[in-house]
Amino acid sequence: MYLANWMQKVDLSQEIQEVYLHSFLFKLAEALVAIFIPFYIIDNGFSILAVFGFYTVYYTAHLLGSIPFGILATKIGYKHTSLLSSVFILAFYLMIRGADTEILLYLSALVGGTGFTIYWMGMNPEVATSSDDDRTEEETGFFFSMPSLASMLAPFTGGLILLYFGFNTLFLLAALLMFVSFTPFLLSSEHREGMNMDISELFTRDMAYDILTYFAEGSHSVGEKILWPLYLAIVITGSVNIGTAGTLLALGSAITSIFIGKIVNPQNRARVIIIGAFMAAVTLILMAQITAPATAFVISALHGIVYTAVNLPIYSAAIRRSEQKDIMEYFTAREVSLAMGRLTVIGVAAGLYMLYPEDFFVISFAVVAAGSLLTGYFGGKIRTPET
């Protein structure tokens, strides 16, 4: 019954629903590969430090590219900017297939980081512009649930593809799906508002909680996209096990995303974020204690459930704040802050690995858990026009 009701909501004549369809296909492609990148790097004979080096280059491209690509999006349009990113993302998937030296590995990270930066500098303001002001939280819930639904199948499917066909086939399939995902944007209308004021105005006292929230939130990306896949690759092993853990994390997110989107409003947002952040911190600490696939699956699902209560309300708040400020400049400041948080935690994790290799995962997940608590504290203090 619920699925039938959801299907009735699909009307591609509405711009936000073009975003839904694209996000489903895009995440399906990305999720086929994302959780396996640390595994791929290790499996190709590189070290753990090479994994950190890869993501350092990747997120440095994100940091340096956010402002210029944000400006580009206001010139050529948000959707055209996202379309442009496909060239770099497809090149990334093709390049990483043949990355048999560290130089080639880092070069592919540069191309991939650039591509996904271009993508998000077009997509984030597109979601903000296309959404209905009266239904921001609900529509954000659908924007999160669509890729989560795609992600439920993708990691497990990716694990099976790896098991039977190898990385080359996996990367090629992801590239094909990524290309198809952009077709809903080809004939749609365009937006290009923003960058109408000095970006330094966004790094002010009024923006302090926003900036601190996104900086702290960046730590979670390191935990979910680097540490957890790396831990699974080294401790749990097996592409199917890694893929199943990724699928269950997405399942947990999908279960709660629409629900959270429906119940969260500007008045209860802070409470939901803080509770979710505390529970997410607990699951992050437990991740470093896992030694069997079954428990890894349970923790992945639980973390997906509880962290959605953090990032979904924060993202909906970002949309409302961007409309209050300057859409493109706000999301530029957000992406810069996220990248700085990610690079900081990657540096800390790499240092911990060199200093305390035996306790590296335990301490690193504790650092990410602390970042989750800070995200909840600062995120709960972001004030939108309604609060």
C-alpha positions in Angstrom: 0.0 0.0 0.0 2.8 2.4 0.9 4.7 1.6 -2.3 1.5 2.3 -4.3 1.1 5.7 -2.5 4.8 6.5 -3.2 4.4 5.6 -6.9 1.5 8.0 -7.2 3.8 10.8 -6.1 6.1 10.3 -9.2 5.3 12.9 -11.7 8.3 13.8 -13.9 6.6 17.0 -15.0 7.6 18.3 -11.5 11.2 19.4 -11.4 11.9 18.0 -7.9 10.8 14.6 -9.3 13.4 14.8 -12.0 15.9 15.1 -9.1 14.4 12.1 -7.5 14.8 9.9 -10.6 18.3 11.2 -11.2 19.4 10.7 -7.6 18.1 7.1 -7.7 20.1 6.2 -10.8 23.1 8.2 -9.7 23.3 6.6 -6.3 22.8 3.2 -7.8 25.9 3.7 -9.9 28.0 5.3 -7.1 27.0 2.7 -4.5 28.1 -0.2 -6.7 31.7 1.1 -6.3 32.0 3.4 -3.3 32.3 1.0 -0.5 34.8 -1.2 -2.4 37.4 1.5 -3.2 39.4 1.0 0.0 39.1 -2.8 -0.6 40.3 -2.3 -4.2 43.3 -0.2 -3.1 44.3 -2.8 -0.5 43.6 -5.7 -2.9 45.9 -4.2 -5.5 48.8 -4.3 -3.1 48.8 -0.7 -1.8 49.2 0.2 1.9 46.6 1.6 4.3 48.5 4.9 4.1 47.9 4.8 0.3 44.1 4.7 1.1 44.5 7.8 3.2 46.6 9.4 0.4 43.9 8.6 -2.2 41.2 10.3 -0.1 43.4 13.2 0.8 43.9 14.0 -2.9 40.1 13.4 -3.5 38.9 15.8 -0.8 41.6 18.4 -1.5 40.1 18.6 -5.0 36.8 19.1 -3.3 38.1 21.8 -1.0 39.9 23.7 -3.9 37.1 23.2 -6.4 34.0 24.3 -4.4 34.3 28.0 -5.0 35.3 28.1 -8.7 32.7 25.4 -9.6 30.1 27.2 -7.6 30.8 30.3 -9.7 30.6 28.1 -12.8 27.2 26.8 -11.8 25.8 30.3 -11.7 27.1 30.9 -15.2 26.0 27.8 -17.0 23.2 26.6 -14.7 23.0 24.0 -11.9 21.9 21.0 -14.1 24.4 21.8 -16.8 27.1 21.8 -14.1 26.0 18.4 -12.9 26.0 17.2 -16.5 29.5 18.5 -16.9 30.6 16.4 -13.9 29.7 13.2 -15.7 32.8 13.6 -18.0 35.1 13.6 -15.0 33.2 10.9 -13.1 33.2 8.6 -16.0 36.9 9.2 -16.6 37.5 8.5 -12.9 35.9 5.0 -13.1 37.9 4.2 -16.2 41.2 5.5 -14.8 41.0 3.8 -11.5 40.7 0.4 -13.3 44.3 0.7 -14.4 45.8 2.4 -11.4 48.7 0.1 -10.7 51.0 2.8 -9.3 50.5 5.3 -6.6 50.9 8.2 -9.1 48.0 6.8 -11.2 46.0 6.1 -8.1 46.3 9.6 -6.9 45.7 11.0 -10.3 42.4 9.1 -10.5 41.5 10.5 -7.1 42.1 14.0 -8.4 39.8 13.4 -11.4 37.2 11.7 -9.2 37.3 14.4 -6.5 37.0 17.1 -9.2 34.1 15.3 -10.8 32.0 14.8 -7.7 32.8 18.4 -6.5 31.4 19.7 -9.8 28.4 17.4 -9.4 27.4 18.5 -5.9 28.0 22.2 -6.7 25.2 21.8 -9.2 23.0 19.3 -7.4 22.7 20.8 -3.9 21.4 24.2 -5.1 19.2 22.4 -7.7 17.4 20.5 -4.8 17.1 23.8 -2.9 15.6 25.6 -5.9 13.3 22.9 -7.0 11.9 22.0 -3.6 8.6 23.3 -2.2 9.1 25.7 0.7 6.2 24.2 2.6 7.4 20.6 2.2 11.2 21.0 2.6 11.6 18.3 5.2 9.3 15.8 3.5 10.9 16.4 0.1 14.4 16.1 1.6 13.2 12.8 3.0 12.3 11.6 -0.5 15.7 12.9 -1.8 17.5 10.8 0.8 15.2 7.8 0.5 15.6 7.5 -3.3 19.3 7.0 -3.3 19.0 4.9 -0.1 16.6 2.5 -2.0 19.2 2.3 -4.8 22.0 1.7 -2.2 20.1 -1.2 -0.7 20.8 -3.3 -3.8 23.9 -1.8 -5.1 26.6 -2.8 -2.6 25.5 -6.4 -2.4 25.2 -6.6 -6.1 28.6 -5.0 -6.5 30.0 -7.7 -4.2 28.6 -10.4 -6.4 30.0 -8.7 -9.5 33.4 -8.5 -7.8 33.2 -12.2 -6.8 32.4 -13.5 -10.3 33.6 -10.9 -12.8 36.2 -8.6 -11.0 36.8 -4.9 -10.6 37.0 -4.0 -14.3 33.4 -5.1 -14.9 32.2 -3.4 -11.8 33.7 0.0 -12.8 32.4 -0.3 -16.3 28.9 -1.0 -15.1 29.0 1.9 -12.7 30.2 4.2 -15.5 27.3 3.1 -17.7 24.7 3.7 -15.0 26.2 7.0 -14.1 25.9 8.2 -17.7 22.2 7.1 -17.9 21.4 8.9 -14.6 21.9 12.3 -16.2 19.3 11.8 -19.0 16.3 13.3 -16.9 18.2 16.7 -17.0 18.7 17.0 -20.7 15.4 18.7 -21.6 14.5 20.3 -18.3 14.6 24.0 -17.4 17.6 25.5 -15.8 18.5 27.6 -12.7 21.6 29.7 -12.2 20.9 32.0 -9.3 23.5 32.9 -6.6 27.0 34.3 -6.0 25.5 37.8 -5.7 27.4 38.8 -2.6 30.9 38.5 -1.2 31.4 34.9 -0.1 33.4 36.2 3.0 30.0 37.4 4.3 29.1 33.7 4.9 32.0 33.1 7.2 30.5 35.4 9.9 29.2 35.0 13.4 25.7 34.3 12.1 27.1 31.4 10.2 29.3 30.0 13.0 27.1 27.1 13.9 26.5 26.2 10.3 30.3 26.1 9.6 31.1 24.2 12.7 28.3 21.7 12.0 29.6 20.9 8.5 33.2 20.7 9.7 32.2 18.2 12.3 29.9 16.4 9.9 32.9 15.9 7.6 34.3 13.4 10.1 31.4 11.1 9.5 32.3 10.9 5.8 35.7 9.6 6.9 34.1 7.0 9.1 31.5 5.8 6.7 33.4 6.0 3.4 36.9 5.2 4.5 37.3 3.7 8.0 34.3 1.3 7.9 35.0 -0.1 4.4 38.7 -0.4 5.3 37.9 -2.2 8.5 35.6 -4.5 6.7 38.3 -5.2 4.0 41.0 -6.0 6.6 39.0 -7.7 9.4 35.9 -9.1 7.9 37.2 -9.6 4.3 35.2 -10.9 1.3 33.5 -8.7 -1.3 30.1 -10.2 -0.6 30.4 -9.5 3.1 31.5 -5.9 2.5 28.7 -5.4 0.0 26.1 -6.9 2.4 27.3 -4.5 5.2 26.9 -1.6 2.8 23.5 -2.8 1.7 22.2 -3.0 5.3 23.6 0.4 6.1 21.6 1.8 3.2 18.5 -0.3 4.3 18.7 1.4 7.7 18.8 4.8 6.1 16.0 4.0 3.7 13.8 2.8 6.6 14.0 6.1 8.4 14.6 8.7 5.8 10.9 9.2 4.7 9.7 8.7 8.3 12.1 11.3 9.6 11.3 13.7 6.7 7.6 13.5 7.7 8.0 14.1 11.4 10.8 16.6 11.5 9.9 20.3 11.5 11.8 23.4 12.5 10.5 23.2 16.1 11.7 19.6 16.9 14.7 19.5 14.5 17.3 20.2 17.3 16.0 17.4 19.5 15.9 14.8 16.7 19.5 15.7 15.6 21.0 15.5 19.1 19.3 12.1 19.9 20.4 10.7 16.5 24.0 12.0 17.0 24.3 10.3 20.4 23.0 7.0 19.0 25.3 7.3 15.9 28.3 7.8 18.2 27.5 4.6 20.0 27.3 2.6 16.8 30.5 4.1 15.5 32.4 3.0 18.7 30.9 -0.5 18.3 32.2 -0.7 14.7 35.7 -1.2 16.0 34.7 -4.2 18.1 33.2 -6.2 15.3 35.0 -9.5 14.3 32.2 -11.5 12.6 30.2 -10.7 9.4 26.8 -11.2 11.2 27.5 -8.5 13.8 29.0 -6.2 11.1 25.6 -6.5 9.3 23.7 -5.6 12.4 25.8 -2.6 13.2 25.7 -1.3 9.6 21.9 -1.4 9.7 21.6 0.3 13.1 24.0 3.0 12.0 22.1 3.7 8.9 18.9 4.0 10.9 20.2 6.4 13.6 22.5 8.6 11.5 19.7 9.5 9.1 18.1 11.3 12.0 21.2 13.5 12.0 22.1 14.3 8.4 18.6 14.5 7.0 17.3 17.3 9.3 20.7 19.1 8.9 20.3 18.9 5.1 16.8 20.3 5.2 18.0 23.1 7.5 20.8 23.8 4.9 18.1 24.2 2.2 16.1 26.6 4.3 19.3 28.5 5.3 20.5 28.7 1.7 17.1 30.3 0.7 17.6 32.8 3.6 21.1 33.7 2.5 22.4 33.1 -1.1 21.7 29.6 -2.4 25.0 29.0 -4.2 27.2 30.8 -1.7 25.7 29.0 1.2 26.3 25.6 -0.4 29.8 26.7 -1.3 30.6 27.5 2.3 29.0 24.2 3.3 31.2 22.1 0.9 34.3 23.9 1.9 33.6 23.2 5.6 32.8 19.6 4.9 36.0 19.2 3.0 38.1 20.8 5.7 36.5 18.5 8.3 37.2 15.4 6.2 40.8 16.3 5.5 41.4 17.1 9.2 40.1 13.7 10.3 42.0 11.9 7.5 45.2 13.5 8.8 44.4 12.5 12.3 43.6 8.9 11.3 46.8 8.6 9.2 48.8 9.9 12.2 47.1 7.4 14.5 47.9 4.6 12.1 51.6 5.5 12.2 51.8 6.0 15.9 49.4 3.3 17.2 48.9 0.7 14.4 47.5 -2.0 16.8 44.8 0.3 18.2 44.3 2.4 15.1 40.7 1.5 14.4 39.5 1.7 18.0 40.9 5.3 18.4 39.9 6.4 14.9 36.3 5.3 15.3 36.3 7.1 18.7 37.4 10.3 17.0 34.6 10.0 14.4 32.1 9.3 17.2 33.2 12.5 18.9 32.7 14.3 15.6 29.2 12.9 15.5 28.4 14.3 18.9 29.8 17.7 17.9 27.6 17.5 14.7 24.6 17.0 16.9 25.5 19.8 19.3 26.2 22.4 16.6 23.6 21.1 14.1 20.9 21.5 16.8 21.8 25.2 17.1 21.4 26.1 13.4 18.5 28.6 13.3 16.3 28.7 10.2 13.8 31.5 9.6 11.0 29.4 11.3 12.9 28.9 14.6 
